[in-house]
Amino acid sequence: MKYGVKEGFGKFVWANGDLFEGNWRNNRFEGGGTFTHHSGNILKGIFKNNYFVKGGELFVNPFLG
């Protein structure tokens, strides 16, 4: 983080337990990364301007009711 702006590779955890680990540009998901929802679902692939845009994998938590 530089001057309060997330840049480069890093990890961020929200208060609800969601997690993003990957590349950041100007405080946004940009490039390869993994978003883990607090339910346990995982989205892995390419992000652009905070949106999942390409490929990757989706892992669904089998213990969800």
Secondary structure as UniProt FT lines:
FT   TURN            3..4
FT   STRAND          8..13
FT   TURN            15..16
FT   STRAND          19..25
FT   TURN            26..27
FT   STRAND          28..36
FT   TURN            38..39
FT   STRAND          42..48
FT   TURN            49..50
FT   STRAND          51..59
FT   TURN            62..63
//
